[in-house]
Amino acid sequence: MNHVINIIGICGSVGIAIAFIPQTYKTITSDDNHSVSFSMIFLTFLSSICMTIYSIYYYILPMIITNISVLINTFIIMVAFIYKKNNSTQ
């Protein structure tokens, strides 16, 4: 039974990791940043840092997969958001 629960956890982690990819892609390719809440992305980024540290400390593989993926995606979104905002004001 424990093996099944681990597989379910990893499947959920991969699902969450994949769920961020469309928003990341849209943020990079679109010139419109109005649909992205920087506050939400920044809070998600900080939360994923905390959860990554926690999951690595306790070696919880599904959480490691999820939070590193979320961390990378939110970082990309934040950089694209800031870059586009700075370039649109010039």
N, C-alpha and C positions, 0 to 999 in steps of 0.2 A: 504493500500500500504506500509506503514511504517513497518508493521509486515513482509511482504514478503521480504523487503530489509534487515531486521535484520536476517531472516533465510538464505538469500543468503550470508551475511557477516559471519555468523557462519559456514556455509558449506565451504566457502573459507578458513576460519581459520583452520578448521579441516583438510582440504586437504593439506594445507601447513605444518601443524603439522605432518601429516602422511608421507609427502614427504621426510622428513629428516631421518626417521627411517631406510630405507635401507642403507644409507651412514653410519649412526651410527653403524649399525650391521656389515657392511663390515669392517669398521675401527677396530672394536673390535676383529672380528674373523680372519682377514687377517694379515699375517706377512708383507705385502707390504704396506708401507706408501707413496710410490712414487706417487700414484694417488691422494693424498690429498694435497691441497695447504694450508699450515699452515697460510699464510698471509690472504687468503680468509676466513678461519675458524675464525681466530682471529678478523678480521674486522666484520664479521657477529656476533660474540659474543658481541663485543662492541656496535654494532648497536642495537642488541636486548636488551641489558641492557637499553640503552637510550629510545628505543621504549616501553619497559615494564614500565618504570617510567612514560612516557607520557600517556600511555593508562590507567594505574592505576589512575593517577591524574584526567584524564577526564572521567574515568570509561567507556571505550569503550570495551565492552566484547569481540567482535571478535578479536580485537588487543591484548587483554590480553591473550587470549587462544593461539594465534599464537606466540606471542613473548616469552611467558614463555616456550612453547614447543621448540622453536628454541634455546632459551637460554640453556635449559637443554641438548638438543642434541649436540649443539656446544661445551658445556663444556665437555661432555663425549668424544667427538671426540678429543678435545684438550688434555685431560688427557691421552687418549689412545695413541695419536700421540707422546706426550712427553715421556710417559713411554716406548713405543716401541723403540723410538730413543735412549733413554738412555741405554736400555738393549741391543741394537744391537751394540753399541760401546764398550761394555765390553767384 
